[in-house]
Amino acid sequence: MTNREPILSPASVGPAANLRDVARAAGVSTASASRALAPDGAVSAELRVRVRAAAERLRYVPNLAARTLAARRSGLLGIVVETLADPIIASVVIACERQLGDAGYGVMIASMHGLLGESRRAVQTLLARGAQALVFVESGDAAELARLMAGSGVPWVSLEEPSATTGSGALTIGRRSGAALAARYLLALGHRRFGVIAQPDRGIADAVRQVLDGTHGSLLAAEVLAGGEDLDVAQAAVRRLLDQVRPPTALICSSDAQALAATRECAVRGIAVPEDISVIGFGDAEFSRRARPALSTVRVAAAELGARAADSLLANVERRAPPQVGAGLRLIARESTGPAPR
């Protein structure tokens, strides 16, 4: 006979604790308890800790619908993403959602499923459901998002590459800077013929051209993809680059998934990596070090970036000074890059 935990029926659990119970246990008024449990309630740190500890002991679950009616605030924040198929974006969103949840907010996520131009629909959907603020994670052109949000009265934070309209202060995953870092590294290895695989085009090819300007290197071709992280699309783009009379000896990809597709196409054709062509990705996804050859890449602190995006959004919502933003990039050299072939 095995020992089992008793099964509790709804009747044996007892009535759920309410806000009055929490206030009584913490020794405060119900109004103070309500402010302490609200994400942006104006109470002392000591009182907040005391009330939340009482709520946890009593297993109090707040009635968000009632709070929304009382405060005329939903307590909900929205995240708009192009796709969650990219491991970097997924890591950023997970960290962002966790940080916002820890601050007491509910989070809604709208994915554009890799379909460009869906930003307006995603924004309208989240706002219609009561989102108090939005964070955009690579979900459209920064200038377009600024126009879309103008006049909405809703705070927002964007992880898009900065444009002339948005300026240089925008929070960004850093694909453009990562491509420039990769180009400088490959130049130092002696490469002079470069190809770029980018999805979508956020100035990545331009960043590589700027690095090569004034050197003996040249960007032979840039394939800008509109198919999200579709590896068949990426591999077909690599195929076109390799079909050139003088194909590139170095290939810069805007994601590790694209770099993996590139090494696959090279293997199919009998092109040795890195002896015949060097391939570098972006993001340092978990699979990149397990691939064969292991992928060289540019590492971005995705979890840190997601937390900073959440902090920036909360600063906007709670009307306080925003934190310093940005996440460092680091080049990780592995087996897929080497000296240029002679």
C-alpha positions in Angstrom: 0.0 0.0 0.0 1.4 3.4 -0.9 1.1 6.6 1.0 -0.6 9.3 -1.0 -1.3 13.0 -0.3 -5.0 13.5 0.6 -7.1 14.8 -2.3 -8.7 18.1 -1.1 -12.2 18.9 -2.4 -13.2 22.5 -2.9 -15.2 22.3 0.3 -12.2 21.2 2.4 -10.0 23.9 1.1 -12.0 26.7 2.7 -13.1 30.1 1.3 -10.5 32.1 -0.6 -8.8 35.0 1.3 -10.0 38.5 0.3 -8.3 41.8 0.4 -9.8 42.5 3.9 -8.2 39.3 5.2 -4.8 40.4 3.9 -5.1 43.9 5.4 -6.1 42.4 8.8 -3.1 40.0 8.7 -0.7 42.8 7.8 -2.2 45.3 10.3 -3.1 47.9 7.8 -6.2 49.4 6.2 -7.7 47.8 3.1 -6.7 50.9 1.1 -3.1 50.5 2.1 -3.1 46.8 1.3 -4.6 47.5 -2.1 -1.8 50.1 -2.9 0.9 47.7 -1.6 -0.3 44.9 -3.9 -0.7 47.2 -7.0 2.4 47.3 -9.3 2.7 51.1 -9.0 1.2 51.6 -5.6 2.7 54.5 -3.6 3.7 52.9 -0.3 6.9 52.4 1.6 9.1 49.4 0.9 8.6 48.0 4.4 4.8 48.1 4.1 4.9 46.6 0.6 7.0 43.6 1.9 4.7 43.1 4.9 1.5 43.2 2.9 2.8 40.9 0.2 4.1 38.4 2.8 0.7 38.3 4.3 -0.9 37.8 0.9 1.4 34.9 0.2 0.7 33.3 3.5 -3.0 33.5 2.9 -2.6 32.5 -0.8 -4.5 35.6 -1.8 -5.3 35.9 -5.5 -6.2 39.5 -6.5 -9.3 40.1 -8.5 -7.9 41.8 -11.5 -11.2 42.6 -13.0 -12.3 44.4 -9.9 -9.0 46.2 -9.7 -9.3 47.3 -13.3 -12.7 48.8 -12.6 -11.6 50.5 -9.5 -8.3 51.9 -10.8 -9.3 52.2 -14.4 -6.0 50.4 -15.2 -5.8 46.9 -16.5 -2.5 45.9 -15.0 -1.7 44.4 -18.4 1.3 45.1 -20.6 1.9 43.9 -24.2 4.8 42.5 -26.1 4.8 42.6 -29.9 7.3 40.2 -31.7 7.9 39.4 -35.3 8.5 35.7 -34.5 9.4 33.5 -31.6 11.2 31.1 -33.9 14.5 33.1 -33.4 16.2 31.8 -30.2 17.4 35.4 -29.4 14.0 36.9 -29.6 12.5 34.1 -27.6 15.1 34.6 -24.8 14.5 38.4 -24.8 10.8 37.9 -24.5 11.1 35.3 -21.7 13.3 37.6 -19.7 11.1 40.6 -20.4 7.9 38.7 -19.4 9.5 37.4 -16.2 10.6 40.9 -15.1 7.2 42.5 -15.9 5.5 39.6 -14.0 7.7 40.1 -11.0 6.6 43.7 -11.0 3.0 42.6 -10.7 1.8 43.0 -14.2 0.1 40.6 -16.5 1.7 40.1 -20.0 0.1 39.6 -23.4 2.2 38.6 -26.4 1.2 39.2 -30.0 3.3 37.5 -32.7 3.4 38.6 -36.3 4.4 35.1 -37.3 7.2 36.4 -39.5 4.7 38.5 -41.6 6.1 42.0 -42.1 3.6 44.8 -42.0 1.5 43.2 -39.3 2.5 45.7 -36.6 -0.7 47.7 -36.8 -3.0 44.7 -36.3 -0.9 43.5 -33.4 -1.0 46.9 -31.7 -4.7 47.3 -32.2 -5.3 43.8 -30.8 -3.3 44.5 -27.6 -4.7 47.9 -27.0 -8.2 46.7 -27.5 -7.6 44.2 -24.7 -6.4 46.9 -22.3 -2.6 47.0 -22.6 -1.3 49.9 -20.6 2.1 49.9 -22.5 3.8 48.0 -25.2 7.3 46.7 -25.9 8.3 45.9 -29.5 10.9 43.2 -30.1 12.1 43.4 -33.7 8.6 43.8 -35.0 8.9 46.6 -37.6 10.8 49.6 -38.7 11.5 52.0 -35.8 10.3 55.1 -37.7 7.1 53.2 -38.7 6.5 52.2 -35.1 6.9 55.8 -33.9 4.3 56.9 -36.4 2.0 54.0 -35.4 2.2 54.9 -31.7 2.0 58.7 -32.1 -1.0 60.1 -30.4 -2.0 56.8 -28.8 -1.0 58.1 -25.3 0.4 54.6 -24.5 4.0 54.3 -23.3 6.2 52.0 -25.4 9.7 50.7 -25.8 11.2 49.4 -29.0 14.1 47.0 -29.6 14.5 48.0 -33.2 17.6 49.3 -34.8 17.6 53.2 -34.5 16.8 55.2 -37.5 17.2 58.9 -38.4 13.8 59.5 -36.9 14.3 57.7 -33.6 17.9 58.6 -33.1 20.7 56.6 -31.5 19.1 56.1 -28.1 16.8 53.2 -29.1 17.3 49.9 -27.3 18.4 47.3 -29.8 19.3 43.6 -30.0 22.4 44.7 -31.9 22.4 42.8 -35.2 23.9 45.8 -37.1 26.7 46.2 -34.6 27.2 42.5 -34.6 27.6 42.4 -38.4 30.2 45.1 -38.2 32.1 43.3 -35.5 32.0 40.1 -37.6 33.2 41.9 -40.7 36.2 43.4 -38.8 37.1 39.9 -37.5 36.9 38.3 -40.9 39.0 41.1 -42.5 41.7 40.4 -39.9 41.6 36.8 -41.1 42.5 38.0 -44.6 39.0 37.7 -46.2 38.2 40.2 -49.0 35.1 38.8 -50.7 32.0 39.0 -48.4 28.4 37.9 -48.6 25.6 38.8 -46.2 22.4 36.9 -45.3 20.0 39.2 -43.4 16.4 38.9 -42.3 14.9 41.3 -42.3 17.1 44.1 -43.6 17.8 46.5 -40.7 20.9 48.1 -42.3 23.0 45.0 -41.7 24.4 45.0 -45.2 25.1 48.8 -44.9 27.0 48.1 -41.7 29.2 45.6 -43.4 29.8 48.0 -46.3 30.9 50.7 -43.9 33.5 48.4 -42.3 34.8 47.4 -45.7 34.9 50.9 -47.1 38.5 52.0 -47.6 39.9 48.5 -47.3 40.6 45.9 -50.0 37.4 44.0 -49.1 34.2 44.2 -51.0 30.6 43.1 -50.4 29.8 40.9 -53.4 26.1 40.4 -52.6 23.6 40.8 -49.8 20.5 38.5 -49.7 17.7 40.1 -47.7 15.1 37.6 -46.7 11.5 38.1 -46.0 10.7 34.6 -44.8 11.5 34.9 -41.1 13.6 32.0 -39.8 12.6 29.7 -42.7 15.7 27.7 -43.2 14.7 26.6 -46.7 14.5 30.3 -47.7 17.9 31.0 -46.1 19.5 28.0 -47.7 18.2 29.0 -51.1 19.8 32.5 -50.5 23.1 30.9 -49.7 22.8 28.8 -52.9 22.5 32.0 -55.0 25.6 33.5 -53.4 27.6 30.3 -54.0 26.5 30.2 -57.7 28.5 33.4 -58.4 31.5 33.1 -60.7 33.7 34.3 -57.8 31.7 33.4 -54.7 32.5 35.0 -51.3 35.0 33.5 -49.0 33.2 34.9 -45.9 29.5 34.8 -45.2 28.0 37.0 -42.4 24.5 35.8 -41.3 22.1 37.8 -39.1 21.2 34.7 -37.0 22.7 31.4 -36.0 19.8 29.6 -37.7 20.8 31.2 -41.1 24.4 30.3 -40.4 23.4 26.7 -39.8 21.5 26.7 -43.1 24.6 28.1 -44.8 26.9 25.3 -43.5 24.3 22.7 -44.6 24.3 24.1 -48.2 28.1 24.1 -48.2 28.1 20.5 -47.1 25.7 19.5 -49.8 28.0 21.0 -52.4 31.2 19.6 -51.0 32.4 23.1 -50.0 34.6 22.9 -46.9 33.9 25.2 -44.0 36.1 27.0 -43.0 38.8 26.0 -45.6 36.8 27.3 -48.6 34.4 29.7 -46.9 34.0 31.1 -43.4 30.5 31.4 -41.9 29.5 33.4 -38.9 26.2 33.8 -37.2 24.6 36.0 -34.6 23.2 35.3 -31.2 25.1 32.3 -29.8 22.1 30.0 -29.7 22.5 26.8 -27.7 22.8 24.7 -30.9 25.6 26.8 -32.3 28.4 25.2 -30.3 26.9 21.7 -31.0 26.8 22.1 -34.7 29.5 20.5 -36.9 31.5 22.6 -37.5 30.7 24.5 -34.4 29.5 28.0 -35.4 31.4 31.1 -34.9 28.9 33.8 -33.8 28.4 37.1 -32.1 27.0 36.6 -28.6 24.4 39.0 -27.3 23.2 39.0 -23.6 19.6 38.3 -24.6 18.3 37.7 -21.1 19.9 40.9 -19.8 18.5 42.8 -22.8 15.0 41.5 -22.1 15.2 42.6 -18.4 16.5 46.0 -19.4 13.6 46.4 -21.9 11.2 45.6 -19.1 12.8 48.1 -16.8 12.6 50.7 -19.4 8.9 50.0 -20.0 8.1 50.0 -16.3 10.0 53.4 -15.9 7.7 54.8 -18.6 4.5 53.4 -17.0 5.5 54.4 -13.5 6.8 57.8 -14.6 10.3 57.5 -13.3 13.8 57.9 -14.8 14.6 55.2 -17.3 17.6 52.9 -16.6 20.7 52.8 -18.8 20.1 50.5 -21.7 22.1 48.4 -24.1 23.7 45.0 -24.0 27.2 44.1 -24.8 28.2 42.0 -27.8 31.1 39.5 -27.9 32.6 37.7 -30.8 32.8 33.9 -30.3 35.3 32.3 -32.7 34.7 28.6 -33.2 35.3 26.1 -36.1 33.2 27.7 -38.9 35.7 30.6 -39.4 39.3 30.6 -40.4 41.9 32.3 -42.6 40.9 33.2 -46.2 41.8 30.6 -48.7 44.8 31.3 -50.9 
